[in-house]
Amino acid sequence: MSVNERITENIVRETFRKLGYFDDSSDTRVEEQRSQIADVRRLLKGASKTGGAGFGAPEFIVTSMSIPDFIMVVECKGNTRHHESRGHDKPAEFAVDGALTYAAALSASFHVIAVAVSGQNEKELSVSTYLHPRGSSEAQILTARSGAPIDQILPWNDYIQAAQYDAAVESARVSDLMAFSRELHIFMRDYGKLTESEKPLLVSGTLLALRNTAFAKSYANYSPAELQRQWLRVVKDELEAAEIPQAKKINMTQPYSTIGVHPELGKATLTHPRGVLYELIAMLAQHVLPLTLTYEGYDVVGQFYGEFLKYTGGDGKALGIVLTPRHITELFADLANVSKTDIVLDTCAGTGGFLISAMNRMLSTALTEDEREAIRKHQLIGVEQQPGMYALAASNMILRGDGKANLYQGSCFDEGVSRAVKSHKANVGLINPPYNQRGAGLSELSFVQHMLDLLDVGGTGIAIVPMSCATAPSNEKTSLLKSHTLEAVMSMPNELFSPVGVITCIMVFTAHKPHEQSNRKTWFGYWREDGFVKTKHLGRIDQNQRWPGIRDSWVEAFRNREVHSGKSITYKVTAEHEWCAEAYMETDYSLLTDADYEATIREYAIAQLLLASRAGSGPDVED
């Protein structure tokens, strides 16, 4: 039989058809040889497989309107002997080599899935799949989440599901989101005249509205004033469709009403003739909606809220709100070893970050759709007092698929709320309580105690609180240990909540087992270095990809109560003791270097010079 490359192309084309790539309901676009997308044409110019100045022309180019940062190229060869060269350096002759050449060119702007196909029938077909993340230097074999290489043609969403968990892809997407949040903040400030509390509501409401297919397709057709009315109507419709008690729906919709009547959003201007709201919706549809569709465990709304607080000063400080970084919410779920059978409670839910991280871990252990549905509907319990924040948390859970039915608005100390929460019989509690609240019973440890009181006997409660809660004597510490066991305390990085200057620790308790009766030592971890570095524009990021290794070592040491010099120790404590590793660890002098000594001497000398300078400058000098 003669070898014909067109036969291979026909097999791929027919497979695409069977997998729904050409369905009217699909937003995938399959192009052959050339693309109508200007950026793709630009990048493939000069990417000829022969090395000349001509255009690169993959057999198939697949893109999606809803996930615009991904692209797939398919290169075909009729003969399986021409599937792949040893050095991947013969793009004109081998399918893998050609696909990787195109991927390298396109990776300047896209995350590229490169598929090489060879063979004359489905039985002998050879398929290799690679991922070239945007901006990276090279491609690697794309594997399914199970770790198995992808050796067949898959539905588009399966490719995306596999690719999005690549560390380089996720890092790039998070960086894009943070950069975009700055851009959005400036636009909202300068043109929308939105308050700090209104900005995250517009983000979450728009993402809800874009879930409505009719609105997503038609919002560009409305006048500015009509668009504002339609926006609020669709948000209310989406909330009404959610499986939430009616009383809660009223609490959720009220905060969005201010956006629906905001004077700057519903009018045309010289700079934005379609209106500011249209521009905001279009920006969010392009830059943010794809993340909500593909990252089940990502707290998108919380990310924006945290970024807006950074730039505006916001109301976070006044309310004691310190949003927990995503890698810490995920760490909590790991420390609690959350599984599909657990019921998780957050009595200070904020935007829902802890619940989302717990849900993501729980769903990863579920085997059936019934288990996944039970997790979303019955096993995530949250309480939030601030009306606007409650609306954000509920909308955030809706965007994640469910989980909003068991969110309560009100004080977690309210008797009615407490009774309702306790009826769920949660066995895991994860909280970051409000900091620096004034008033009786509003200290951070009061929130911790109440969360533990609401858990079932033997439940695990984890909280992140200011270090002062652990070191200073207090009645709250005494009260905690009368009812619950302090299992562990971990000292966290100094700049974890940068730019908010609060030093924190994580406390782990076993609920309803008095500390004295447990009669055992508490484990203390010195977790001051998480691998994140502070950058000028992106804040603290895992720039060198150190966090996964550090996280795994932390979790393993905690679970096994390992004792390592300079890193962890066990000590039998009471309420009168300091609850921190620094109080009990001995310095491991073998870890100190000459550089450490020199740096300390240098810092000391500089400090002495500054003190002398200030002392001699007199009282009239202002710092």
C-alpha positions as CSV (number, residue, x, y, z in Angstrom):
1,M,0.0,0.0,0.0
2,S,1.3,3.4,-0.9
3,V,1.9,5.8,2.0
4,N,-0.3,8.9,1.7
5,E,-0.1,11.8,4.2
6,R,-3.6,12.9,3.2
7,I,-5.0,9.6,4.6
8,T,-3.4,10.5,8.0
9,E,-4.9,14.0,7.8
10,N,-8.4,12.5,7.0
11,I,-8.1,10.2,10.1
12,V,-7.3,13.3,12.3
13,R,-10.1,15.3,10.7
14,E,-12.7,12.5,11.2
15,T,-11.5,12.0,14.8
16,F,-12.0,15.7,15.5
17,R,-15.5,15.4,14.1
18,K,-16.3,12.4,16.4
19,L,-14.9,14.3,19.4
20,G,-17.1,17.3,18.8
21,Y,-14.6,19.8,17.6
22,F,-16.9,20.9,14.7
23,D,-20.1,20.8,16.7
24,D,-22.2,24.0,16.7
25,S,-22.2,23.9,20.5
26,S,-18.4,23.9,20.6
27,D,-16.4,27.1,20.5
28,T,-13.3,25.4,19.1
29,R,-12.1,26.5,15.8
30,V,-10.2,24.1,13.6
31,E,-8.1,25.7,10.8
32,E,-5.9,24.0,8.3
33,Q,-2.5,25.2,7.0
34,R,-3.2,28.9,7.7
35,S,-5.0,30.8,10.5
36,Q,-7.2,33.8,10.4
37,I,-5.8,34.9,13.8
38,A,-3.4,37.7,13.2
39,D,-1.1,36.8,16.1
40,V,-0.8,33.2,14.8
41,R,0.0,34.4,11.3
42,R,2.7,36.7,12.7
43,L,4.3,34.1,14.8
44,L,4.3,31.4,12.0
45,K,5.9,33.8,9.5
46,G,9.4,32.5,9.1
47,A,8.6,29.3,10.9
48,S,8.9,27.1,7.8
49,K,10.0,23.5,8.5
50,T,12.6,23.9,5.8
51,G,14.3,26.7,7.6
52,G,13.5,29.3,5.0
53,A,11.6,32.6,5.2
54,G,8.2,31.1,4.3
55,F,5.2,30.6,6.5
56,G,4.9,27.7,8.9
57,A,1.9,25.6,7.9
58,P,0.7,23.0,10.4
59,E,-1.8,20.5,9.1
60,F,-4.3,21.6,11.8
61,I,-4.5,24.7,14.1
62,V,-7.0,24.5,16.9
63,T,-8.1,27.4,19.1
64,S,-10.9,28.2,21.5
65,M,-12.7,31.5,22.1
66,S,-13.2,30.7,25.8
67,I,-9.6,29.7,26.5
68,P,-7.7,32.1,24.3
69,D,-4.2,31.6,25.8
70,F,-4.0,28.0,24.5
71,I,-3.5,26.8,20.9
72,M,-3.0,23.3,19.5
73,V,-1.0,22.4,16.4
74,V,-1.1,19.0,14.7
75,E,1.6,17.8,12.3
76,C,1.0,14.6,10.2
77,K,3.1,12.1,8.4
78,G,1.9,9.1,6.5
79,N,4.6,6.7,7.4
80,T,5.2,5.8,11.1
81,R,8.9,5.6,10.3
82,H,8.8,9.3,9.9
83,H,7.1,9.9,13.3
84,E,10.1,11.2,15.3
85,S,13.9,11.7,14.9
86,R,16.3,11.1,17.6
87,G,17.4,14.7,17.9
88,H,14.1,16.4,17.0
89,D,16.1,18.4,14.5
90,K,14.5,17.4,11.2
91,P,11.2,19.2,11.1
92,A,10.6,18.7,7.4
93,E,10.9,14.9,7.6
94,F,9.4,13.9,11.0
95,A,6.0,14.7,12.6
96,V,7.2,15.3,16.1
97,D,10.1,17.5,14.9
98,G,7.7,19.6,12.8
99,A,5.1,20.0,15.6
100,L,7.8,21.1,18.0
101,T,9.1,23.7,15.5
102,Y,5.7,25.3,15.2
103,A,5.2,25.1,19.0
104,A,8.5,26.9,19.6
105,A,7.4,29.8,17.3
106,L,3.9,30.1,18.8
107,S,5.0,29.9,22.4
108,A,5.9,33.6,22.3
109,S,2.2,34.3,22.8
110,F,0.5,31.0,23.6
111,H,0.6,27.8,25.7
112,V,1.0,25.4,22.8
113,I,-0.2,21.8,22.7
114,A,1.9,20.1,19.9
115,V,0.5,16.8,18.5
116,A,2.3,14.6,16.1
117,V,0.4,11.9,14.2
118,S,1.6,9.3,11.8
119,G,0.1,6.2,10.2
120,Q,-2.4,5.1,7.6
121,N,-5.2,3.6,9.8
122,E,-6.5,4.0,13.3
123,K,-5.0,0.7,14.5
124,E,-1.4,1.5,13.6
125,L,-1.7,5.3,14.4
126,S,1.2,6.7,16.4
127,V,0.4,9.9,18.4
128,S,2.8,12.0,20.5
129,T,1.7,15.0,22.5
130,Y,3.9,17.8,23.9
131,L,3.3,21.0,25.8
132,H,5.3,24.1,25.2
133,P,4.3,26.7,27.9
134,R,4.3,30.3,26.8
135,G,7.6,32.0,27.3
136,S,9.5,28.7,28.2
137,S,12.6,27.6,26.4
138,E,11.4,24.1,25.5
139,A,8.5,21.6,25.3
140,Q,8.0,18.5,27.4
141,I,5.8,15.5,27.0
142,L,2.2,16.3,28.0
143,T,0.8,13.8,30.4
144,A,-2.7,13.2,31.9
145,R,-3.2,14.1,35.5
146,S,-2.5,10.4,36.3
147,G,1.0,10.9,34.9
148,A,0.4,8.7,31.8
149,P,1.6,10.1,28.4
150,I,-1.2,11.2,26.1
151,D,-0.8,8.9,23.1
152,Q,-4.2,9.4,21.4
153,I,-6.3,12.3,20.1
154,L,-8.5,13.7,22.9
155,P,-11.4,16.1,23.3
156,W,-10.3,19.7,23.5
157,N,-11.2,20.0,27.2
158,D,-9.2,17.0,28.1
159,Y,-6.1,18.6,26.6
160,I,-6.7,21.7,28.6
161,Q,-7.3,19.8,31.8
162,A,-4.0,18.1,31.4
163,A,-2.0,21.2,30.3
164,Q,-3.3,23.6,32.9
165,Y,-1.7,21.7,35.8
166,D,1.7,22.2,34.3
167,A,3.7,24.3,36.8
168,A,5.0,26.7,34.1
169,V,1.5,27.2,32.6
170,E,-0.1,27.8,36.0
171,S,2.7,30.2,37.1
172,A,2.3,32.2,33.8
173,R,-1.5,32.3,34.2
174,V,-1.3,33.5,37.8
175,S,1.3,36.2,36.8
176,D,-1.0,37.3,34.0
177,L,-3.9,37.5,36.4
178,M,-1.9,39.6,38.9
179,A,-0.7,41.9,36.2
180,F,-4.2,42.3,34.9
181,S,-5.6,43.0,38.3
182,R,-3.3,46.1,38.5
183,E,-4.5,47.2,35.1
184,L,-8.2,46.7,36.1
185,H,-7.7,48.6,39.3
186,I,-6.4,51.6,37.5
187,F,-9.2,51.4,34.9
188,M,-11.9,51.1,37.6
189,R,-10.3,54.0,39.6
190,D,-9.9,56.4,36.7
191,Y,-13.0,55.7,34.7
192,G,-15.4,53.7,36.8
193,K,-15.0,55.8,40.0
194,L,-15.7,52.6,41.9
195,T,-15.1,52.3,45.7
196,E,-12.9,49.6,47.1
197,S,-15.8,47.5,48.1
198,E,-17.5,47.9,44.7
199,K,-14.6,46.7,42.7
200,P,-14.6,43.0,43.7
201,L,-18.4,43.0,43.5
202,L,-18.2,44.1,39.9
203,V,-15.7,41.4,39.1
204,S,-17.7,38.6,40.7
205,G,-21.0,39.8,39.3
206,T,-19.6,40.0,35.8
207,L,-18.1,36.5,36.0
208,L,-21.6,35.3,37.1
209,A,-23.3,37.2,34.3
210,L,-20.9,35.8,31.7
211,R,-22.0,32.3,32.8
212,N,-25.3,33.2,31.1
213,T,-24.8,32.2,27.5
214,A,-27.3,34.7,26.1
215,F,-25.7,37.6,28.0
216,A,-22.2,36.5,27.0
217,K,-23.2,36.6,23.3
218,S,-25.3,39.8,23.4
219,Y,-23.7,42.3,25.9
220,A,-22.0,44.1,23.1
221,N,-25.3,45.0,21.5
222,Y,-26.8,47.0,24.4
223,S,-26.6,50.7,24.9
224,P,-24.5,51.7,28.0
225,A,-27.6,52.4,30.1
226,E,-29.4,49.2,29.0
227,L,-26.3,47.1,29.5
228,Q,-26.1,48.2,33.2
229,R,-29.8,47.2,33.7
230,Q,-29.2,43.9,31.9
231,W,-26.1,43.2,33.9
232,L,-28.0,43.5,37.2
233,R,-30.9,41.5,35.9
234,V,-28.7,38.6,34.8
235,V,-26.7,38.6,38.0
236,K,-30.0,38.3,40.0
237,D,-31.2,35.6,37.6
238,E,-28.0,33.6,38.1
239,L,-28.3,33.9,41.9
240,E,-32.0,33.1,41.7
241,A,-31.2,29.9,39.8
242,A,-28.7,28.8,42.5
243,E,-29.9,26.3,45.1
244,I,-29.9,28.7,47.9
245,P,-32.6,29.5,50.5
246,Q,-34.6,32.6,49.5
247,A,-33.5,34.6,52.6
248,K,-29.9,34.1,51.6
249,K,-30.6,35.1,48.0
250,I,-31.8,38.5,49.3
251,N,-28.6,39.0,51.3
252,M,-26.5,38.1,48.3
253,T,-28.2,40.3,45.7
254,Q,-28.4,43.5,47.7
255,P,-24.6,44.4,47.5
256,Y,-24.8,44.0,43.7
257,S,-27.5,46.6,43.4
258,T,-25.1,49.5,44.0
259,I,-23.3,48.4,40.7
260,G,-26.6,48.4,38.9
261,V,-27.2,52.0,39.6
262,H,-23.7,53.4,39.6
263,P,-23.7,56.7,37.7
264,E,-20.4,56.3,35.9
265,L,-21.1,52.8,34.5
266,G,-24.2,53.3,32.4
267,K,-23.3,56.3,30.2
268,A,-21.3,56.8,27.1
269,T,-18.1,58.9,27.2
270,L,-15.8,60.4,24.7
271,T,-13.1,57.9,25.6
272,H,-15.5,54.9,25.9
273,P,-18.5,55.4,23.7
274,R,-19.8,51.9,24.5
275,G,-19.6,52.8,28.2
276,V,-17.2,51.9,31.0
277,L,-19.2,48.8,32.0
278,Y,-18.9,47.3,28.5
279,E,-15.1,47.8,28.6
280,L,-14.9,46.1,32.0
281,I,-17.0,43.2,30.9
282,A,-14.9,42.7,27.7
283,M,-11.7,42.8,29.8
284,L,-12.9,40.2,32.3
285,A,-14.3,38.0,29.5
286,Q,-10.9,37.9,27.8
287,H,-8.5,37.7,30.8
288,V,-10.4,36.1,33.7
289,L,-13.3,34.0,32.5
290,P,-10.9,31.3,31.1
291,L,-9.4,30.8,34.6
292,T,-12.8,30.3,36.2
293,L,-13.6,27.7,33.5
294,T,-10.4,25.7,33.9
295,Y,-9.1,26.1,37.4
296,E,-11.6,24.4,39.7
297,G,-9.5,25.1,42.8
298,Y,-8.5,28.7,42.2
299,D,-9.9,31.5,44.3
300,V,-10.2,34.1,41.4
301,V,-12.4,36.5,43.3
302,G,-10.2,36.4,46.4
303,Q,-7.2,37.0,44.2
304,F,-8.8,40.2,42.9
305,Y,-10.0,41.3,46.3
306,G,-6.5,40.9,47.7
307,E,-4.9,42.8,44.9
308,F,-7.4,45.7,45.1
309,L,-6.6,46.0,48.8
310,K,-2.9,46.3,48.0
311,Y,-3.3,49.2,45.7
312,T,-6.1,51.1,47.4
313,G,-5.5,50.6,51.1
314,G,-9.2,49.5,51.1
315,D,-11.3,48.7,54.1
316,G,-9.3,45.6,54.9
317,K,-7.2,47.1,57.6
318,A,-10.2,48.7,59.3
319,L,-12.1,45.4,59.3
320,G,-9.1,43.4,60.3
321,I,-9.3,41.5,57.0
322,V,-6.1,39.8,56.0
323,L,-6.7,37.5,53.0
324,T,-4.8,34.2,53.2
325,P,-2.4,33.6,50.3
326,R,-3.5,30.7,48.1
327,H,-0.5,28.5,48.8
328,I,-1.4,28.7,52.5
329,T,-5.1,27.8,52.0
330,E,-3.9,24.8,50.1
331,L,-1.3,24.0,52.8
332,F,-4.1,24.0,55.4
333,A,-6.1,21.4,53.4
334,D,-2.9,19.2,53.2
335,L,-2.2,19.6,57.0
336,A,-5.8,18.5,57.7
337,N,-5.4,15.7,55.2
338,V,-8.8,16.5,53.9
339,S,-10.5,13.7,52.0
340,K,-13.8,13.1,50.2
341,T,-15.6,12.0,53.5
342,D,-14.8,15.1,55.5
343,I,-17.1,18.1,56.3
344,V,-15.1,21.3,56.3
345,L,-16.0,24.5,58.2
346,D,-14.7,28.1,57.9
347,T,-16.4,30.4,60.4
348,C,-14.5,33.5,58.9
349,A,-15.1,32.6,55.3
350,G,-14.0,35.8,53.6
351,T,-14.0,35.2,49.9
352,G,-14.1,31.4,50.4
353,G,-10.4,30.7,49.8
354,F,-10.1,27.9,52.5
355,L,-13.4,26.2,51.3
356,I,-12.2,26.3,47.7
357,S,-8.8,24.8,48.5
358,A,-10.5,22.1,50.7
359,M,-13.1,21.4,48.0
360,N,-10.4,21.0,45.3
361,R,-8.5,18.5,47.5
362,M,-11.7,16.6,48.3
363,L,-12.8,16.4,44.7
364,S,-9.4,15.0,43.7
365,T,-10.1,12.0,46.0
366,A,-13.7,11.5,44.8
367,L,-14.3,8.6,42.5
368,T,-17.9,9.1,41.3
369,E,-20.0,12.1,40.2
370,D,-22.3,11.4,43.2
371,E,-19.4,11.8,45.6
372,R,-18.4,15.1,43.9
373,E,-22.0,16.4,44.1
374,A,-22.2,15.5,47.8
375,I,-19.0,17.3,48.5
376,R,-20.2,20.5,46.8
377,K,-23.7,20.4,48.2
378,H,-23.3,19.1,51.8
379,Q,-19.6,19.1,52.9
380,L,-18.5,22.8,52.7
381,I,-19.8,25.0,55.5
382,G,-19.0,28.7,55.8
383,V,-20.0,31.8,57.8
384,E,-19.3,35.4,56.8
385,Q,-20.6,38.5,58.6
386,Q,-19.8,41.3,56.1
387,P,-22.7,41.5,53.5
388,G,-20.4,42.4,50.6
389,M,-17.9,39.7,51.5
390,Y,-20.7,37.2,51.9
391,A,-21.8,38.0,48.4
392,L,-18.3,37.5,47.1
393,A,-17.9,34.2,48.9
394,A,-21.2,32.9,47.6
395,S,-20.6,34.0,44.1
396,N,-17.1,32.5,44.3
397,M,-18.5,29.1,45.2
398,I,-21.1,29.3,42.4
399,L,-18.3,30.0,40.0
400,R,-16.6,26.8,41.3
401,G,-19.7,24.8,40.6
402,D,-21.6,24.7,43.9
403,G,-21.0,24.7,47.7
404,K,-22.9,27.9,48.3
405,A,-26.0,26.4,49.9
406,N,-24.3,26.0,53.3
407,L,-22.9,29.6,53.5
408,Y,-24.4,31.6,56.4
409,Q,-24.4,35.4,56.6
410,G,-24.1,36.8,60.1
411,S,-21.8,36.6,63.1
412,C,-20.3,33.2,63.7
413,F,-21.0,33.9,67.4
414,D,-24.8,34.3,66.8
415,E,-26.7,31.5,68.6
416,G,-28.9,30.8,65.6
417,V,-25.9,30.6,63.2
418,S,-24.0,28.5,65.7
419,R,-26.9,26.0,66.0
420,A,-27.2,25.7,62.2
421,V,-23.5,25.2,61.7
422,K,-23.2,22.7,64.5
423,S,-26.0,20.6,62.9
424,H,-23.7,19.9,59.9
425,K,-21.3,18.0,62.2
426,A,-18.1,19.3,60.6
427,N,-14.9,17.5,61.5
428,V,-12.4,19.9,60.0
429,G,-12.2,23.6,60.7
430,L,-9.9,26.0,58.7
431,I,-9.9,29.7,59.6
432,N,-8.0,33.0,59.3
433,P,-9.9,35.1,61.9
434,P,-10.2,38.9,61.8
435,Y,-7.1,40.6,63.3
436,N,-7.0,43.4,65.9
437,Q,-10.7,43.5,66.6
438,R,-11.8,45.5,69.6
439,G,-14.4,44.4,72.0
440,A,-15.0,41.5,74.4
441,G,-14.9,38.1,72.9
442,L,-13.5,39.3,69.5
443,S,-9.8,38.4,69.9
444,E,-8.3,36.1,67.3
445,L,-8.2,33.2,69.8
446,S,-11.9,33.7,70.6
447,F,-12.7,33.0,67.0
448,V,-10.4,30.0,67.1
449,Q,-12.1,28.6,70.2
450,H,-15.6,29.1,68.8
451,M,-14.6,27.3,65.6
452,L,-13.3,24.4,67.6
453,D,-16.5,24.4,69.8
454,L,-18.6,23.9,66.6
455,L,-16.6,20.9,65.4
456,D,-17.4,17.3,66.2
457,V,-15.5,15.5,69.0
458,G,-12.0,14.7,67.7
459,G,-12.2,17.1,64.8
460,T,-9.1,18.9,63.5
461,G,-9.1,22.7,63.7
462,I,-6.4,24.8,62.1
463,A,-6.0,28.6,62.3
464,I,-3.5,31.2,61.2
465,V,-3.2,34.0,63.8
466,P,-0.7,36.8,64.8
467,M,2.3,35.5,66.6
468,S,1.4,37.6,69.6
469,C,-1.5,35.2,70.2
470,A,1.1,32.4,70.8
471,T,3.6,34.3,72.8
472,A,1.7,36.5,75.2
473,P,-0.1,35.1,78.3
474,S,-3.9,35.3,77.9
475,N,-7.2,34.1,79.3
476,E,-8.0,32.9,75.8
477,K,-5.1,30.5,75.8
478,T,-6.2,29.0,79.1
479,S,-9.7,28.6,77.9
480,L,-8.6,26.9,74.7
481,L,-6.6,24.3,76.5
482,K,-9.4,23.5,79.0
483,S,-11.5,22.1,76.1
484,H,-9.1,21.3,73.2
485,T,-5.6,19.9,72.6
486,L,-2.9,22.0,71.1
487,E,-1.3,19.6,68.6
488,A,1.2,21.8,66.8
489,V,2.3,25.4,66.2
490,M,4.3,26.5,63.1
491,S,6.1,29.9,62.9
492,M,5.4,31.4,59.4
493,P,7.5,33.7,57.2
494,N,7.7,37.3,58.4
495,E,6.4,38.7,55.1
496,L,3.7,36.1,54.4
497,F,1.0,38.8,54.3
498,S,3.0,41.5,52.6
499,P,2.4,44.4,52.4
500,V,0.5,44.0,55.6
501,G,3.1,43.9,58.4
502,V,1.8,41.0,60.5
503,I,3.9,38.1,61.7
504,T,1.9,34.9,62.0
505,C,1.8,31.3,63.1
506,I,-0.4,28.3,62.4
507,M,-2.0,26.5,65.3
508,V,-3.4,23.0,65.0
509,F,-5.9,21.6,67.6
510,T,-7.9,18.5,68.3
511,A,-11.4,19.5,69.2
512,H,-13.1,18.6,72.5
513,K,-10.2,16.8,74.0
514,P,-8.7,18.8,76.9
515,H,-5.0,19.5,76.5
516,E,-4.2,18.3,80.1
517,Q,-6.0,14.9,79.5
518,S,-4.2,14.4,76.2
519,N,-1.0,14.7,78.3
520,R,1.4,14.8,75.4
521,K,4.0,17.2,73.9
522,T,3.1,19.8,71.3
523,W,5.0,19.8,68.0
524,F,6.6,23.1,67.0
525,G,7.8,23.9,63.4
526,Y,10.1,26.7,62.3
527,W,8.6,27.4,58.9
528,R,10.1,30.8,58.3
529,E,11.2,30.2,54.7
530,D,8.6,29.2,52.1
531,G,10.7,29.9,49.0
532,F,8.6,32.9,47.9
533,V,10.4,36.1,47.1
534,K,9.0,39.6,47.1
535,T,9.0,41.3,43.7
536,K,8.3,44.9,42.7
537,H,5.1,44.4,40.7
538,L,3.9,40.9,41.5
539,G,4.2,40.8,45.3
540,R,5.5,37.5,46.9
541,I,5.8,34.8,44.2
542,D,7.4,31.4,44.0
543,Q,9.8,32.7,41.4
544,N,12.2,29.7,41.6
545,Q,9.6,27.0,42.0
546,R,10.8,26.0,45.5
547,W,7.4,25.9,47.2
548,P,6.3,22.4,46.2
549,G,9.4,20.8,47.7
550,I,9.2,22.9,50.8
551,R,5.5,22.3,51.2
552,D,6.0,18.5,50.9
553,S,8.8,18.5,53.5
554,W,6.7,20.6,55.9
555,V,3.7,18.4,55.6
556,E,5.7,15.2,56.0
557,A,7.5,16.5,59.1
558,F,4.2,17.6,60.7
559,R,2.4,14.4,60.0
560,N,5.2,12.3,61.5
561,R,6.0,14.8,64.2
562,E,9.6,14.7,63.1
563,V,12.2,16.5,65.1
564,H,15.1,18.2,63.2
565,S,17.7,20.5,64.7
566,G,16.9,24.1,63.8
567,K,13.6,23.1,62.1
568,S,11.3,21.5,64.6
569,I,11.0,20.3,68.2
570,T,8.4,18.9,70.6
571,Y,7.8,20.4,74.0
572,K,5.1,19.9,76.7
573,V,3.4,23.3,77.1
574,T,0.6,24.8,79.2
575,A,-1.2,28.1,78.7
576,E,1.5,29.9,80.6
577,H,4.2,28.9,78.0
578,E,5.1,30.5,74.7
579,W,3.6,28.6,71.9
580,C,6.4,29.0,69.3
581,A,9.4,27.0,68.1
582,E,11.8,29.8,68.8
583,A,11.3,29.4,72.5
584,Y,12.5,25.8,72.6
585,M,14.8,25.2,69.7
586,E,18.5,25.2,70.1
587,T,20.6,26.9,67.5
588,D,22.2,24.5,65.1
589,Y,25.6,26.2,64.8
590,S,26.7,23.7,62.1
591,L,24.4,25.5,59.7
592,L,26.0,29.0,60.3
593,T,28.5,30.2,57.7
594,D,31.1,32.9,57.6
595,A,28.7,34.8,55.3
596,D,26.0,34.7,58.0
597,Y,28.5,36.1,60.6
598,E,29.6,38.9,58.2
599,A,26.1,39.8,57.3
600,T,25.1,40.1,61.0
601,I,28.1,42.2,61.9
602,R,27.4,44.5,58.9
603,E,23.7,44.9,59.9
604,Y,24.8,45.6,63.5
605,A,27.3,48.3,62.4
606,I,24.8,50.0,60.1
607,A,22.2,50.1,62.9
608,Q,24.8,51.6,65.3
609,L,25.7,54.3,62.7
610,L,22.0,55.2,62.2
611,L,21.4,55.4,65.9
612,A,24.4,57.7,66.3
613,S,23.3,59.9,63.4
614,R,19.8,60.3,64.7
615,A,21.1,61.0,68.3
616,G,23.3,63.9,67.0
617,S,20.8,65.5,64.6
618,G,18.6,67.0,67.4
619,P,14.8,66.8,68.0
620,D,13.8,69.1,65.1
621,V,14.7,66.5,62.4
622,E,11.6,64.6,61.1
623,D,12.0,61.1,59.8
